[in-house]
Amino acid sequence: KKADVRLNRKMLAQLAVVDPGSFTNVVAAAKS
C-alpha cells in the first residue's frame, strides 16, 4: 500500500531545511 503523500515542492523544500529527518522519512514513505 502506497503512502498517501500530497505535499507541494515548497512544503517539501521547507521541511528539508527545518527537519531533515522528517523529510527523509517522507521521501522514503513516498517511494515505498
Buried (B, 14 or more C-beta within 10 A) or exposed (E): EEEEEEEEEEEBEEBBEEEEEEBEEBBEEBEE
